[in-house]
Amino acid sequence: MANLNYYKHKLKNLTYTEWLIGINVLMFILTQIADMMTGNGLLLLGSKVNALIGLGEFWRLFTAMFLHSDILHLLFNMMALYIIGRDIERFYGKTKFLIIYFVSGLIGSGASFLLVPENSVGASGAIFGLMGANLFLYKLNPTVYKRLFGTDLIFLVAINLLIGLVRPNIDMAGHIGGLIGGFFLAYSVGLSHEKIIHLKRLPVQIISVLLLVIPIIFGTLKVQSDPEIFIHGAAYYYQDGHIDKAIKTLEKGQNKYPDQSIYQELIDELKQDI
């Protein structure tokens, strides 16, 4: 009983940063299990796939924030989250910390959706959002900031951006989107002792909303302007074993583009697999 109370106490006193790390680790384990069962763990659990988002699966902009492609991807992101997250949680408070983390992560996902055609996953957009919130602390008072942190965290941001520019397959749009989003969100919510609702914050809050909404709107329009979106979407559904869903997607494409015979040909092929 004493041990049970001890663990209850430990769980109760976990920071939100530690809870987020735990959720990301749990999702990685679930991804590996789903991979062993279906071979498409990332797709099944919600990776960022532009065609599917354009077809209405906007929830993928959120779920992609909790998925990682491999163990190193997870470890590097969780180390960064642990290092940066605790300070942001302390300065902004728990609720504002979560707002900054999740909304900047969505802004990063939206930027990636608009600018990066490849599939992507990772908490990097949200973590760069925390870096942006950290840069806002520097803006508030550079002298006090340097006394508390030195220049290590600013150097960390610069190094991460540089690595993203040099290494291939890095979603720089998601990183930069998250970074900018985090800076404006930190400005929007203020520090832990400050009220969110304040007239002086309204213009920045409007900017933060626009940073979230505009990339998603234009990304959707961009993806939906491609006549092959239904073919790409159907291919993913087929790959995931949802043949009926793939056929329905192709039928939607056929209704929208009745002059393209490719849709009927693909529908006939898929019906043979049922």
ZIKANOR-V642499 format. One line per field, one symbol per residue. ss: DSSP state (H for helix, E for strand, L for the rest). phi: phi as a letter, one per 20 degrees, with the letter a starting at -180 (. if undefined). burial: I if it has 16 or more other ideal C-beta (glycine too) atoms within 10 Angstrom, else O. A space follows every 10 residues. Layout:
ss = ???
phi = ???
burial = ???
This chain:
ss = LHHHHHHHHH HHLLLHHHHH HHHHHHHHHH HHHHHHHHLL HHHHHLLELH HHHHLLLLLH HHHHHHLLLL HHHHHHHHHH HHHHHHHHHH HHLHHHHHHH HHHHHHHHHH HHHHHLLLLE LLLHHHHHHH HHHHHHHHHH LHHHHHHHHL LHHHHHHHHH HHHHHHLLLL LHHHHHHHHH HHHHHHHHHL LLLLLLLLHH HHHHHHHHHH HHHHHHHHHH HHHHLLLLHH HHHHHHHHHL LLHHHHHHHH HHHHHHLLLL LHHHHHHHHH HLLL
phi = .fffffffff ffefffgfff fffffgffff ffffffecnc gfffeoffcg ffffeoefgf fefffddcfb ffgfffffff fffeffffff fdnfffgfgf ffffffffff ffgfddfffb bpeggfffff ffffffffff bgffgffedm dfffffffff fffffeefme efffffgfff ffffffffem fgeefffbgf eggfffffff feffffffff fffffegegf ffffffffge nefgffffff fffffecfee fgffffffff ffef
burial = OOOOOOOOOO OOOOOIIIOI IOOIOOIIOO IOOIOOOOOI IIIIIIIIII IIIIIOIIOI IOIIIIIIIO OOIIOOIIOI IOOIIIIIIO IIIOOIIOII IIIIIIIIII IIIIIIOOII IIIIIIIIII IIIIIIIIOO OOOOIOOOOO OOIIOOIOOI IOOIOOOOOI IIIIIIIIII IIIIIIIIII OOOOOOOOOO IOOIIOIIOO IIOOIIOOII OIIOOOOOII IIIIIIIIOI OOOOOIIOII OIIIOOOOOO OOIOOIIOOI OOOO
